[in-house]
Amino acid sequence: MAEAKTRYEQGMAMRRRVLGEAHVDRAEANKTSLDEPFQALITEAAWGHVWSRPQLSLRERSLITIALLAALGHDEEVAMHVRAASNTGASASDIMEALLHVALYAGVPAANRAIKIAKRELSAPGSTA
């Protein structure tokens, strides 16, 4: 149990570092008993285990994540991770390179949709990627 708590705490710290305090605070405020187990799972597994590993930089993980989400058509998650890219050191140019890979390996429609999302998010007030 102590390892799970540590993994959760590590995950929450990473989640805040990548997604930002405001995003995580909103997610936590909107959490209910229904989705609490899911929130714990993603915090421990995604953020505490995978994102916290030292083998790849946060920039690299960010670009991989954006490409995978774009390839799978998960538009809301693409938008969230494009917004978070500035927290990981990924630039707009980096994101475009990742989406070019999506075009070749997952299809032009998937990349086209994700590029539209990236353009919208990167042109939003306050965007720094």
C-alpha positions as CSV (number, residue, x, y, z in Angstrom):
1,M,0.0,0.0,0.0
2,A,2.9,2.4,0.7
3,E,4.2,1.9,-2.8
4,A,0.8,2.7,-4.3
5,K,0.6,5.9,-2.2
6,T,4.1,6.9,-3.3
7,R,3.3,6.1,-6.9
8,Y,0.1,8.2,-6.6
9,E,2.0,11.1,-5.0
10,Q,4.8,10.9,-7.6
11,G,2.1,10.8,-10.3
12,M,0.2,13.8,-9.0
13,A,3.4,15.8,-8.9
14,M,4.2,14.8,-12.5
15,R,0.6,15.4,-13.6
16,R,0.8,18.9,-12.2
17,R,4.2,19.6,-13.7
18,V,3.1,18.6,-17.2
19,L,-0.6,19.6,-17.3
20,G,-0.3,22.6,-15.0
21,E,-1.8,23.4,-11.6
22,A,-5.0,24.9,-12.9
23,H,-5.9,21.9,-15.1
24,V,-5.3,19.4,-12.3
25,D,-7.1,21.5,-9.8
26,R,-10.1,21.6,-12.1
27,A,-10.0,17.8,-12.6
28,E,-9.7,17.2,-8.9
29,A,-12.6,19.6,-8.2
30,N,-14.8,17.8,-10.7
31,K,-13.9,14.3,-9.4
32,T,-16.8,12.3,-8.1
33,S,-17.1,8.9,-6.4
34,L,-17.9,7.5,-9.9
35,D,-14.7,8.6,-11.5
36,E,-12.4,8.6,-8.5
37,P,-11.0,5.1,-9.2
38,F,-10.3,6.1,-12.8
39,Q,-8.5,9.3,-11.7
40,A,-6.4,7.3,-9.3
41,L,-5.6,4.8,-12.0
42,I,-4.3,7.4,-14.5
43,T,-2.5,9.3,-11.8
44,E,-0.6,6.2,-10.6
45,A,-0.2,4.4,-13.9
46,A,0.2,7.1,-16.5
47,W,1.8,9.9,-14.5
48,G,3.4,8.0,-11.6
49,H,4.8,5.1,-13.5
50,V,5.2,5.9,-17.2
51,W,5.7,9.7,-17.3
52,S,8.0,9.6,-14.3
53,R,10.5,7.1,-15.8
54,P,13.9,8.7,-16.5
55,Q,14.6,7.0,-19.9
56,L,12.9,9.7,-22.0
57,S,12.6,13.4,-21.5
58,L,9.3,15.1,-20.8
59,R,9.6,16.7,-24.3
60,E,10.0,13.3,-25.9
61,R,7.1,11.8,-23.9
62,S,4.9,14.8,-24.8
63,L,5.6,14.3,-28.6
64,I,5.0,10.6,-28.4
65,T,1.7,11.2,-26.6
66,I,0.5,13.8,-29.0
67,A,1.3,11.5,-32.0
68,L,-0.4,8.5,-30.4
69,L,-3.5,10.5,-29.4
70,A,-3.7,12.1,-32.9
71,A,-3.4,8.7,-34.6
72,L,-6.2,7.3,-32.4
73,G,-8.4,10.3,-33.0
74,H,-8.7,11.4,-29.4
75,D,-9.2,15.1,-30.1
76,E,-9.8,16.4,-26.6
77,E,-6.7,14.6,-25.3
78,V,-4.7,16.0,-28.3
79,A,-5.8,19.5,-27.4
80,M,-4.9,19.0,-23.7
81,H,-1.4,17.7,-24.5
82,V,-0.7,20.4,-27.1
83,R,-1.6,23.0,-24.4
84,A,0.7,21.1,-22.0
85,A,3.6,20.9,-24.5
86,S,5.1,24.2,-23.3
87,N,5.5,22.7,-19.8
88,T,7.6,19.8,-21.3
89,G,9.9,21.8,-23.6
90,A,8.1,20.8,-26.8
91,S,7.8,23.6,-29.3
92,A,5.2,24.2,-32.0
93,S,7.7,23.0,-34.5
94,D,8.3,19.8,-32.5
95,I,4.5,19.2,-32.5
96,M,4.3,19.7,-36.3
97,E,7.1,17.2,-36.8
98,A,5.3,14.6,-34.6
99,L,2.1,15.2,-36.6
100,L,4.0,14.7,-39.9
101,H,4.8,11.3,-38.6
102,V,1.2,10.7,-37.9
103,A,0.3,11.6,-41.5
104,L,2.7,8.9,-42.8
105,Y,2.1,6.2,-40.3
106,A,-1.5,6.7,-39.2
107,G,-3.0,8.6,-42.1
108,V,-3.5,12.0,-43.5
109,P,-7.0,12.5,-42.1
110,A,-5.8,11.8,-38.6
111,A,-2.9,14.3,-39.0
112,N,-5.1,16.9,-40.6
113,R,-7.6,16.8,-37.8
114,A,-4.8,17.0,-35.2
115,I,-3.1,19.9,-37.0
116,K,-6.3,21.8,-36.9
117,I,-6.5,21.2,-33.2
118,A,-2.8,22.1,-32.7
119,K,-3.2,25.4,-34.6
120,R,-6.3,26.3,-32.5
121,E,-4.5,25.5,-29.2
122,L,-1.2,27.1,-30.2
123,S,-2.9,30.3,-31.3
124,A,-5.0,30.6,-28.1
125,P,-4.2,33.5,-25.8
126,G,-1.5,32.6,-23.3
127,S,-0.1,29.8,-25.5
128,T,3.7,29.5,-25.2
129,A,4.5,26.4,-27.2
